[in-house]
Amino acid sequence: MERRELRAALHAARVPDDYYRIEGVHEPVPTPTDFLFLRRAPDGVWETGAYERGAYEVLARHPDEATGCGHLLHLLV
């Protein structure tokens, strides 16, 4: 699964748009106060985590986009 497929799966599962942010695919404006995220780290790995109280907390690092997408899907559905 890649990011656009993840976005479609979350939409189909009726996960509210402000519950998550997917870098380059779904970046809600205005930024919600709390959400789960998938992003690419500077070292090239993919990170999933939570944004709360103005701070990002990485929950897991993944070797590829597909694994990161699967993890975020699991967290939200």
PDB file of N, CA, C and O in Angstrom:
ATOM      1  N   MET A   1       0.840  -1.170   0.000  1.00  0.00           N
ATOM      2  CA  MET A   1       0.000   0.000   0.000  1.00  0.00           C
ATOM      3  C   MET A   1       0.887   1.235   0.000  1.00  0.00           C
ATOM      4  O   MET A   1       1.914   1.284   0.677  1.00  0.00           O
ATOM      5  N   GLU A   2       0.474   2.218  -0.764  1.00  0.00           N
ATOM      6  CA  GLU A   2       1.191   3.486  -0.761  1.00  0.00           C
ATOM      7  C   GLU A   2       0.268   4.566  -0.186  1.00  0.00           C
ATOM      8  O   GLU A   2      -0.897   4.300   0.111  1.00  0.00           O
ATOM      9  N   ARG A   3       0.787   5.768  -0.035  1.00  0.00           N
ATOM     10  CA  ARG A   3       0.062   6.828   0.686  1.00  0.00           C
ATOM     11  C   ARG A   3      -1.304   7.166   0.099  1.00  0.00           C
ATOM     12  O   ARG A   3      -2.254   7.382   0.851  1.00  0.00           O
ATOM     13  N   ARG A   4      -1.423   7.215  -1.213  1.00  0.00           N
ATOM     14  CA  ARG A   4      -2.720   7.544  -1.817  1.00  0.00           C
ATOM     15  C   ARG A   4      -3.736   6.430  -1.577  1.00  0.00           C
ATOM     16  O   ARG A   4      -4.919   6.696  -1.366  1.00  0.00           O
ATOM     17  N   GLU A   5      -3.273   5.195  -1.609  1.00  0.00           N
ATOM     18  CA  GLU A   5      -4.154   4.065  -1.293  1.00  0.00           C
ATOM     19  C   GLU A   5      -4.570   4.101   0.167  1.00  0.00           C
ATOM     20  O   GLU A   5      -5.717   3.801   0.498  1.00  0.00           O
ATOM     21  N   LEU A   6      -3.648   4.463   1.035  1.00  0.00           N
ATOM     22  CA  LEU A   6      -3.963   4.602   2.457  1.00  0.00           C
ATOM     23  C   LEU A   6      -5.037   5.654   2.662  1.00  0.00           C
ATOM     24  O   LEU A   6      -5.995   5.428   3.400  1.00  0.00           O
ATOM     25  N   ARG A   7      -4.886   6.797   2.018  1.00  0.00           N
ATOM     26  CA  ARG A   7      -5.875   7.874   2.126  1.00  0.00           C
ATOM     27  C   ARG A   7      -7.245   7.382   1.681  1.00  0.00           C
ATOM     28  O   ARG A   7      -8.246   7.658   2.342  1.00  0.00           O
ATOM     29  N   ALA A   8      -7.301   6.658   0.568  1.00  0.00           N
ATOM     30  CA  ALA A   8      -8.570   6.123   0.073  1.00  0.00           C
ATOM     31  C   ALA A   8      -9.173   5.116   1.054  1.00  0.00           C
ATOM     32  O   ALA A   8     -10.386   5.107   1.265  1.00  0.00           O
ATOM     33  N   ALA A   9      -8.338   4.273   1.648  1.00  0.00           N
ATOM     34  CA  ALA A   9      -8.821   3.280   2.609  1.00  0.00           C
ATOM     35  C   ALA A   9      -9.373   3.954   3.861  1.00  0.00           C
ATOM     36  O   ALA A   9     -10.401   3.531   4.388  1.00  0.00           O
ATOM     37  N   LEU A  10      -8.707   4.989   4.337  1.00  0.00           N
ATOM     38  CA  LEU A  10      -9.194   5.701   5.521  1.00  0.00           C
ATOM     39  C   LEU A  10     -10.495   6.437   5.215  1.00  0.00           C
ATOM     40  O   LEU A  10     -11.398   6.486   6.050  1.00  0.00           O
ATOM     41  N   HIS A  11     -10.583   7.000   4.034  1.00  0.00           N
ATOM     42  CA  HIS A  11     -11.820   7.666   3.620  1.00  0.00           C
ATOM     43  C   HIS A  11     -12.963   6.654   3.536  1.00  0.00           C
ATOM     44  O   HIS A  11     -14.067   6.925   4.009  1.00  0.00           O
ATOM     45  N   ALA A  12     -12.706   5.494   2.940  1.00  0.00           N
ATOM     46  CA  ALA A  12     -13.723   4.447   2.827  1.00  0.00           C
ATOM     47  C   ALA A  12     -14.164   3.932   4.193  1.00  0.00           C
ATOM     48  O   ALA A  12     -15.320   3.552   4.377  1.00  0.00           O
ATOM     49  N   ALA A  13     -13.238   3.921   5.148  1.00  0.00           N
ATOM     50  CA  ALA A  13     -13.559   3.470   6.506  1.00  0.00           C
ATOM     51  C   ALA A  13     -14.204   4.578   7.336  1.00  0.00           C
ATOM     52  O   ALA A  13     -14.515   4.383   8.511  1.00  0.00           O
ATOM     53  N   ARG A  14     -14.404   5.748   6.713  1.00  0.00           N
ATOM     54  CA  ARG A  14     -15.046   6.903   7.352  1.00  0.00           C
ATOM     55  C   ARG A  14     -14.279   7.445   8.561  1.00  0.00           C
ATOM     56  O   ARG A  14     -14.870   7.931   9.526  1.00  0.00           O
ATOM     57  N   VAL A  15     -12.956   7.349   8.484  1.00  0.00           N
ATOM     58  CA  VAL A  15     -12.115   7.953   9.523  1.00  0.00           C
ATOM     59  C   VAL A  15     -12.129   9.462   9.278  1.00  0.00           C
ATOM     60  O   VAL A  15     -11.789   9.902   8.180  1.00  0.00           O
ATOM     61  N   PRO A  16     -12.509  10.258  10.268  1.00  0.00           N
ATOM     62  CA  PRO A  16     -12.551  11.710  10.072  1.00  0.00           C
ATOM     63  C   PRO A  16     -11.218  12.283   9.594  1.00  0.00           C
ATOM     64  O   PRO A  16     -10.153  11.876  10.058  1.00  0.00           O
ATOM     65  N   ASP A  17     -11.290  13.223   8.669  1.00  0.00           N
ATOM     66  CA  ASP A  17     -10.090  13.812   8.059  1.00  0.00           C
ATOM     67  C   ASP A  17      -9.138  14.454   9.053  1.00  0.00           C
ATOM     68  O   ASP A  17      -7.931  14.481   8.814  1.00  0.00           O
ATOM     69  N   ASP A  18      -9.647  14.967  10.152  1.00  0.00           N
ATOM     70  CA  ASP A  18      -8.759  15.650  11.098  1.00  0.00           C
ATOM     71  C   ASP A  18      -8.119  14.702  12.114  1.00  0.00           C
ATOM     72  O   ASP A  18      -7.458  15.164  13.044  1.00  0.00           O
ATOM     73  N   TYR A  19      -8.299  13.397  11.959  1.00  0.00           N
ATOM     74  CA  TYR A  19      -7.670  12.418  12.853  1.00  0.00           C
ATOM     75  C   TYR A  19      -6.247  12.071  12.415  1.00  0.00           C
ATOM     76  O   TYR A  19      -5.494  11.470  13.182  1.00  0.00           O
ATOM     77  N   TYR A  20      -5.871  12.447  11.178  1.00  0.00           N
ATOM     78  CA  TYR A  20      -4.579  12.007  10.663  1.00  0.00           C
ATOM     79  C   TYR A  20      -4.013  12.989   9.650  1.00  0.00           C
ATOM     80  O   TYR A  20      -4.721  13.830   9.097  1.00  0.00           O
ATOM     81  N   ARG A  21      -2.687  12.850   9.422  1.00  0.00           N
ATOM     82  CA  ARG A  21      -1.955  13.621   8.417  1.00  0.00           C
ATOM     83  C   ARG A  21      -1.028  12.651   7.696  1.00  0.00           C
ATOM     84  O   ARG A  21      -0.279  11.906   8.328  1.00  0.00           O
ATOM     85  N   ILE A  22      -1.085  12.667   6.372  1.00  0.00           N
ATOM     86  CA  ILE A  22      -0.221  11.824   5.546  1.00  0.00           C
ATOM     87  C   ILE A  22       0.609  12.773   4.688  1.00  0.00           C
ATOM     88  O   ILE A  22       0.080  13.453   3.809  1.00  0.00           O
ATOM     89  N   GLU A  23       1.887  12.810   4.946  1.00  0.00           N
ATOM     90  CA  GLU A  23       2.776  13.749   4.260  1.00  0.00           C
ATOM     91  C   GLU A  23       2.607  13.676   2.747  1.00  0.00           C
ATOM     92  O   GLU A  23       2.686  12.604   2.146  1.00  0.00           O
ATOM     93  N   GLY A  24       2.372  14.844   2.144  1.00  0.00           N
ATOM     94  CA  GLY A  24       2.275  14.952   0.702  1.00  0.00           C
ATOM     95  C   GLY A  24       0.969  14.495   0.090  1.00  0.00           C
ATOM     96  O   GLY A  24       0.771  14.634  -1.117  1.00  0.00           O
ATOM     97  N   VAL A  25       0.069  13.949   0.903  1.00  0.00           N
ATOM     98  CA  VAL A  25      -1.194  13.428   0.381  1.00  0.00           C
ATOM     99  C   VAL A  25      -2.401  14.033   1.090  1.00  0.00           C
ATOM    100  O   VAL A  25      -3.368  14.438   0.444  1.00  0.00           O
ATOM    101  N   HIS A  26      -2.345  14.092   2.399  1.00  0.00           N
ATOM    102  CA  HIS A  26      -3.460  14.618   3.181  1.00  0.00           C
ATOM    103  C   HIS A  26      -2.889  15.446   4.334  1.00  0.00           C
ATOM    104  O   HIS A  26      -2.425  14.904   5.337  1.00  0.00           O
ATOM    105  N   GLU A  27      -2.933  16.757   4.169  1.00  0.00           N
ATOM    106  CA  GLU A  27      -2.389  17.673   5.168  1.00  0.00           C
ATOM    107  C   GLU A  27      -3.472  18.708   5.489  1.00  0.00           C
ATOM    108  O   GLU A  27      -3.506  19.775   4.875  1.00  0.00           O
ATOM    109  N   PRO A  28      -4.358  18.402   6.447  1.00  0.00           N
ATOM    110  CA  PRO A  28      -5.495  19.265   6.747  1.00  0.00           C
ATOM    111  C   PRO A  28      -5.094  20.689   7.132  1.00  0.00           C
ATOM    112  O   PRO A  28      -4.099  20.913   7.820  1.00  0.00           O
ATOM    113  N   VAL A  29      -5.905  21.645   6.664  1.00  0.00           N
ATOM    114  CA  VAL A  29      -5.728  23.056   7.004  1.00  0.00           C
ATOM    115  C   VAL A  29      -7.077  23.566   7.484  1.00  0.00           C
ATOM    116  O   VAL A  29      -8.073  23.410   6.778  1.00  0.00           O
ATOM    117  N   PRO A  30      -7.136  24.160   8.645  1.00  0.00           N
ATOM    118  CA  PRO A  30      -6.047  24.392   9.590  1.00  0.00           C
ATOM    119  C   PRO A  30      -5.581  23.083  10.231  1.00  0.00           C
ATOM    120  O   PRO A  30      -6.306  22.089  10.252  1.00  0.00           O
ATOM    121  N   THR A  31      -4.384  23.112  10.738  1.00  0.00           N
ATOM    122  CA  THR A  31      -3.822  21.927  11.382  1.00  0.00           C
ATOM    123  C   THR A  31      -4.620  21.589  12.632  1.00  0.00           C
ATOM    124  O   THR A  31      -4.796  22.444  13.500  1.00  0.00           O
ATOM    125  N   PRO A  32      -5.114  20.337  12.741  1.00  0.00           N
ATOM    126  CA  PRO A  32      -5.830  19.927  13.950  1.00  0.00           C
ATOM    127  C   PRO A  32      -4.912  19.997  15.178  1.00  0.00           C
ATOM    128  O   PRO A  32      -3.688  19.991  15.044  1.00  0.00           O
ATOM    129  N   THR A  33      -5.499  20.061  16.347  1.00  0.00           N
ATOM    130  CA  THR A  33      -4.699  20.143  17.573  1.00  0.00           C
ATOM    131  C   THR A  33      -4.017  18.817  17.913  1.00  0.00           C
ATOM    132  O   THR A  33      -2.924  18.816  18.479  1.00  0.00           O
ATOM    133  N   ASP A  34      -4.643  17.700  17.577  1.00  0.00           N
ATOM    134  CA  ASP A  34      -4.099  16.369  17.839  1.00  0.00           C
ATOM    135  C   ASP A  34      -4.406  15.480  16.639  1.00  0.00           C
ATOM    136  O   ASP A  34      -5.515  15.522  16.107  1.00  0.00           O
ATOM    137  N   PHE A  35      -3.431  14.674  16.206  1.00  0.00           N
ATOM    138  CA  PHE A  35      -3.661  13.755  15.098  1.00  0.00           C
ATOM    139  C   PHE A  35      -2.538  12.726  15.040  1.00  0.00           C
ATOM    140  O   PHE A  35      -1.479  12.905  15.641  1.00  0.00           O
ATOM    141  N   LEU A  36      -2.791  11.645  14.304  1.00  0.00           N
ATOM    142  CA  LEU A  36      -1.758  10.659  14.008  1.00  0.00           C
ATOM    143  C   LEU A  36      -1.146  11.006  12.666  1.00  0.00           C
ATOM    144  O   LEU A  36      -1.801  11.632  11.833  1.00  0.00           O
ATOM    145  N   PHE A  37       0.095  10.612  12.442  1.00  0.00           N
ATOM    146  CA  PHE A  37       0.752  11.008  11.197  1.00  0.00           C
ATOM    147  C   PHE A  37       1.601   9.893  10.601  1.00  0.00           C
ATOM    148  O   PHE A  37       2.005   8.943  11.271  1.00  0.00           O
ATOM    149  N   LEU A  38       1.850  10.064   9.293  1.00  0.00           N
ATOM    150  CA  LEU A  38       2.824   9.280   8.551  1.00  0.00           C
ATOM    151  C   LEU A  38       3.682  10.284   7.801  1.00  0.00           C
ATOM    152  O   LEU A  38       3.163  11.137   7.080  1.00  0.00           O
ATOM    153  N   ARG A  39       5.004  10.183   7.972  1.00  0.00           N
ATOM    154  CA  ARG A  39       5.904  11.116   7.300  1.00  0.00           C
ATOM    155  C   ARG A  39       7.230  10.421   7.010  1.00  0.00           C
ATOM    156  O   ARG A  39       7.578   9.412   7.623  1.00  0.00           O
ATOM    157  N   ARG A  40       7.955  10.994   6.058  1.00  0.00           N
ATOM    158  CA  ARG A  40       9.293  10.496   5.746  1.00  0.00           C
ATOM    159  C   ARG A  40      10.304  11.294   6.554  1.00  0.00           C
ATOM    160  O   ARG A  40      10.298  12.525   6.533  1.00  0.00           O
ATOM    161  N   ALA A  41      11.162  10.593   7.259  1.00  0.00           N
ATOM    162  CA  ALA A  41      12.195  11.227   8.081  1.00  0.00           C
ATOM    163  C   ALA A  41      13.365  11.654   7.197  1.00  0.00           C
ATOM    164  O   ALA A  41      13.522  11.140   6.090  1.00  0.00           O
ATOM    165  N   PRO A  42      14.182  12.585   7.673  1.00  0.00           N
ATOM    166  CA  PRO A  42      15.349  13.033   6.902  1.00  0.00           C
ATOM    167  C   PRO A  42      16.301  11.897   6.500  1.00  0.00           C
ATOM    168  O   PRO A  42      16.982  11.996   5.479  1.00  0.00           O
ATOM    169  N   ASP A  43      16.350  10.832   7.288  1.00  0.00           N
ATOM    170  CA  ASP A  43      17.245   9.713   6.949  1.00  0.00           C
ATOM    171  C   ASP A  43      16.616   8.713   5.982  1.00  0.00           C
ATOM    172  O   ASP A  43      17.225   7.692   5.663  1.00  0.00           O
ATOM    173  N   GLY A  44      15.382   9.004   5.508  1.00  0.00           N
ATOM    174  CA  GLY A  44      14.746   8.177   4.495  1.00  0.00           C
ATOM    175  C   GLY A  44      13.780   7.124   4.984  1.00  0.00           C
ATOM    176  O   GLY A  44      13.049   6.545   4.180  1.00  0.00           O
ATOM    177  N   VAL A  45      13.753   6.857   6.280  1.00  0.00           N
ATOM    178  CA  VAL A  45      12.779   5.890   6.796  1.00  0.00           C
ATOM    179  C   VAL A  45      11.431   6.590   6.977  1.00  0.00           C
ATOM    180  O   VAL A  45      11.355   7.818   6.972  1.00  0.00           O
ATOM    181  N   TRP A  46      10.387   5.806   7.133  1.00  0.00           N
ATOM    182  CA  TRP A  46       9.042   6.343   7.340  1.00  0.00           C
ATOM    183  C   TRP A  46       8.701   6.271   8.818  1.00  0.00           C
ATOM    184  O   TRP A  46       9.017   5.292   9.494  1.00  0.00           O
ATOM    185  N   GLU A  47       8.056   7.312   9.310  1.00  0.00           N
ATOM    186  CA  GLU A  47       7.683   7.376  10.726  1.00  0.00           C
ATOM    187  C   GLU A  47       6.169   7.490  10.861  1.00  0.00           C
ATOM    188  O   GLU A  47       5.505   8.178  10.086  1.00  0.00           O
ATOM    189  N   THR A  48       5.645   6.798  11.865  1.00  0.00           N
ATOM    190  CA  THR A  48       4.261   6.985  12.272  1.00  0.00           C
ATOM    191  C   THR A  48       4.300   7.479  13.702  1.00  0.00           C
ATOM    192  O   THR A  48       5.201   7.131  14.467  1.00  0.00           O
ATOM    193  N   GLY A  49       3.324   8.288  14.058  1.00  0.00           N
ATOM    194  CA  GLY A  49       3.313   8.814  15.401  1.00  0.00           C
ATOM    195  C   GLY A  49       2.102   9.671  15.682  1.00  0.00           C
ATOM    196  O   GLY A  49       1.116   9.656  14.946  1.00  0.00           O
ATOM    197  N   ALA A  50       2.199  10.421  16.766  1.00  0.00           N
ATOM    198  CA  ALA A  50       1.108  11.281  17.216  1.00  0.00           C
ATOM    199  C   ALA A  50       1.614  12.702  17.401  1.00  0.00           C
ATOM    200  O   ALA A  50       2.733  12.934  17.858  1.00  0.00           O
ATOM    201  N   TYR A  51       0.765  13.635  17.037  1.00  0.00           N
ATOM    202  CA  TYR A  51       1.019  15.052  17.278  1.00  0.00           C
ATOM    203  C   TYR A  51       0.050  15.473  18.369  1.00  0.00           C
ATOM    204  O   TYR A  51      -1.167  15.413  18.193  1.00  0.00           O
ATOM    205  N   GLU A  52       0.600  15.898  19.491  1.00  0.00           N
ATOM    206  CA  GLU A  52      -0.221  16.317  20.622  1.00  0.00           C
ATOM    207  C   GLU A  52       0.430  17.501  21.308  1.00  0.00           C
ATOM    208  O   GLU A  52       1.647  17.539  21.488  1.00  0.00           O
ATOM    209  N   ARG A  53      -0.384  18.460  21.685  1.00  0.00           N
ATOM    210  CA  ARG A  53       0.080  19.630  22.431  1.00  0.00           C
ATOM    211  C   ARG A  53       1.276  20.313  21.765  1.00  0.00           C
ATOM    212  O   ARG A  53       2.197  20.768  22.441  1.00  0.00           O
ATOM    213  N   GLY A  54       1.249  20.377  20.442  1.00  0.00           N
ATOM    214  CA  GLY A  54       2.297  21.078  19.716  1.00  0.00           C
ATOM    215  C   GLY A  54       3.590  20.321  19.524  1.00  0.00           C
ATOM    216  O   GLY A  54       4.590  20.908  19.113  1.00  0.00           O
ATOM    217  N   ALA A  55       3.595  19.027  19.812  1.00  0.00           N
ATOM    218  CA  ALA A  55       4.826  18.245  19.684  1.00  0.00           C
ATOM    219  C   ALA A  55       4.561  16.938  18.941  1.00  0.00           C
ATOM    220  O   ALA A  55       3.535  16.287  19.139  1.00  0.00           O
ATOM    221  N   TYR A  56       5.516  16.569  18.078  1.00  0.00           N
ATOM    222  CA  TYR A  56       5.454  15.288  17.371  1.00  0.00           C
ATOM    223  C   TYR A  56       6.118  14.222  18.225  1.00  0.00           C
ATOM    224  O   TYR A  56       7.218  14.432  18.737  1.00  0.00           O
ATOM    225  N   GLU A  57       5.450  13.067  18.386  1.00  0.00           N
ATOM    226  CA  GLU A  57       6.028  11.926  19.082  1.00  0.00           C
ATOM    227  C   GLU A  57       6.028  10.742  18.129  1.00  0.00           C
ATOM    228  O   GLU A  57       4.968  10.250  17.745  1.00  0.00           O
ATOM    229  N   VAL A  58       7.193  10.292  17.755  1.00  0.00           N
ATOM    230  CA  VAL A  58       7.315   9.152  16.848  1.00  0.00           C
ATOM    231  C   VAL A  58       7.040   7.875  17.625  1.00  0.00           C
ATOM    232  O   VAL A  58       7.675   7.607  18.644  1.00  0.00           O
ATOM    233  N   LEU A  59       6.087   7.090  17.134  1.00  0.00           N
ATOM    234  CA  LEU A  59       5.755   5.817  17.772  1.00  0.00           C
ATOM    235  C   LEU A  59       6.534   4.663  17.153  1.00  0.00           C
ATOM    236  O   LEU A  59       6.904   3.710  17.839  1.00  0.00           O
ATOM    237  N   ALA A  60       6.782   4.761  15.826  1.00  0.00           N
ATOM    238  CA  ALA A  60       7.495   3.677  15.144  1.00  0.00           C
ATOM    239  C   ALA A  60       8.197   4.221  13.901  1.00  0.00           C
ATOM    240  O   ALA A  60       7.769   5.207  13.303  1.00  0.00           O
ATOM    241  N   ARG A  61       9.288   3.547  13.533  1.00  0.00           N
ATOM    242  CA  ARG A  61      10.028   3.873  12.298  1.00  0.00           C
ATOM    243  C   ARG A  61       9.951   2.635  11.404  1.00  0.00           C
ATOM    244  O   ARG A  61      10.068   1.503  11.874  1.00  0.00           O
ATOM    245  N   HIS A  62       9.753   2.875  10.103  1.00  0.00           N
ATOM    246  CA  HIS A  62       9.508   1.782   9.164  1.00  0.00           C
ATOM    247  C   HIS A  62      10.489   1.859   7.995  1.00  0.00           C
ATOM    248  O   HIS A  62      10.834   2.956   7.554  1.00  0.00           O
ATOM    249  N   PRO A  63      10.942   0.715   7.489  1.00  0.00           N
ATOM    250  CA  PRO A  63      11.931   0.711   6.416  1.00  0.00           C
ATOM    251  C   PRO A  63      11.383   1.174   5.062  1.00  0.00           C
ATOM    252  O   PRO A  63      12.148   1.581   4.187  1.00  0.00           O
ATOM    253  N   ASP A  64      10.044   1.111   4.891  1.00  0.00           N
ATOM    254  CA  ASP A  64       9.471   1.493   3.598  1.00  0.00           C
ATOM    255  C   ASP A  64       8.079   2.096   3.787  1.00  0.00           C
ATOM    256  O   ASP A  64       7.466   1.990   4.849  1.00  0.00           O
ATOM    257  N   GLU A  65       7.612   2.725   2.724  1.00  0.00           N
ATOM    258  CA  GLU A  65       6.309   3.403   2.742  1.00  0.00           C
ATOM    259  C   GLU A  65       5.173   2.428   3.036  1.00  0.00           C
ATOM    260  O   GLU A  65       4.278   2.747   3.819  1.00  0.00           O
ATOM    261  N   ALA A  66       5.193   1.258   2.427  1.00  0.00           N
ATOM    262  CA  ALA A  66       4.113   0.292   2.603  1.00  0.00           C
ATOM    263  C   ALA A  66       3.949  -0.128   4.060  1.00  0.00           C
ATOM    264  O   ALA A  66       2.826  -0.241   4.550  1.00  0.00           O
ATOM    265  N   THR A  67       5.040  -0.354   4.743  1.00  0.00           N
ATOM    266  CA  THR A  67       4.975  -0.756   6.155  1.00  0.00           C
ATOM    267  C   THR A  67       4.429   0.381   7.007  1.00  0.00           C
ATOM    268  O   THR A  67       3.620   0.153   7.906  1.00  0.00           O
ATOM    269  N   GLY A  68       4.865   1.597   6.729  1.00  0.00           N
ATOM    270  CA  GLY A  68       4.349   2.752   7.461  1.00  0.00           C
ATOM    271  C   GLY A  68       2.871   2.958   7.221  1.00  0.00           C
ATOM    272  O   GLY A  68       2.126   3.262   8.153  1.00  0.00           O
ATOM    273  N   CYS A  69       2.434   2.795   5.976  1.00  0.00           N
ATOM    274  CA  CYS A  69       1.007   2.913   5.662  1.00  0.00           C
ATOM    275  C   CYS A  69       0.187   1.878   6.413  1.00  0.00           C
ATOM    276  O   CYS A  69      -0.866   2.189   6.968  1.00  0.00           O
ATOM    277  N   GLY A  70       0.679   0.646   6.426  1.00  0.00           N
ATOM    278  CA  GLY A  70      -0.023  -0.425   7.142  1.00  0.00           C
ATOM    279  C   GLY A  70      -0.149  -0.119   8.619  1.00  0.00           C
ATOM    280  O   GLY A  70      -1.188  -0.379   9.226  1.00  0.00           O
ATOM    281  N   HIS A  71       0.908   0.434   9.201  1.00  0.00           N
ATOM    282  CA  HIS A  71       0.862   0.757  10.636  1.00  0.00           C
ATOM    283  C   HIS A  71      -0.147   1.863  10.929  1.00  0.00           C
ATOM    284  O   HIS A  71      -0.920   1.755  11.881  1.00  0.00           O
ATOM    285  N   LEU A  72      -0.150   2.918  10.126  1.00  0.00           N
ATOM    286  CA  LEU A  72      -1.111   4.003  10.362  1.00  0.00           C
ATOM    287  C   LEU A  72      -2.538   3.494  10.166  1.00  0.00           C
ATOM    288  O   LEU A  72      -3.430   3.853  10.935  1.00  0.00           O
ATOM    289  N   LEU A  73      -2.761   2.677   9.163  1.00  0.00           N
ATOM    290  CA  LEU A  73      -4.093   2.103   8.957  1.00  0.00           C
ATOM    291  C   LEU A  73      -4.521   1.307  10.180  1.00  0.00           C
ATOM    292  O   LEU A  73      -5.656   1.435  10.639  1.00  0.00           O
ATOM    293  N   HIS A  74      -3.629   0.494  10.704  1.00  0.00           N
ATOM    294  CA  HIS A  74      -3.914  -0.310  11.904  1.00  0.00           C
ATOM    295  C   HIS A  74      -4.250   0.599  13.101  1.00  0.00           C
ATOM    296  O   HIS A  74      -5.142   0.279  13.886  1.00  0.00           O
ATOM    297  N   LEU A  75      -3.556   1.701  13.237  1.00  0.00           N
ATOM    298  CA  LEU A  75      -3.817   2.609  14.359  1.00  0.00           C
ATOM    299  C   LEU A  75      -5.174   3.315  14.270  1.00  0.00           C
ATOM    300  O   LEU A  75      -5.770   3.654  15.293  1.00  0.00           O
ATOM    301  N   LEU A  76      -5.651   3.532  13.063  1.00  0.00           N
ATOM    302  CA  LEU A  76      -6.864   4.326  12.860  1.00  0.00           C
ATOM    303  C   LEU A  76      -8.137   3.521  12.624  1.00  0.00           C
ATOM    304  O   LEU A  76      -9.238   4.037  12.816  1.00  0.00           O
ATOM    305  N   VAL A  77      -8.000   2.272  12.214  1.00  0.00           N
ATOM    306  CA  VAL A  77      -9.208   1.488  11.870  1.00  0.00           C
ATOM    307  C   VAL A  77      -9.409   0.377  12.867  1.00  0.00           C
ATOM    308  O   VAL A  77     -10.365  -0.390  12.752  1.00  0.00           O
TER     309      VAL A  77
END
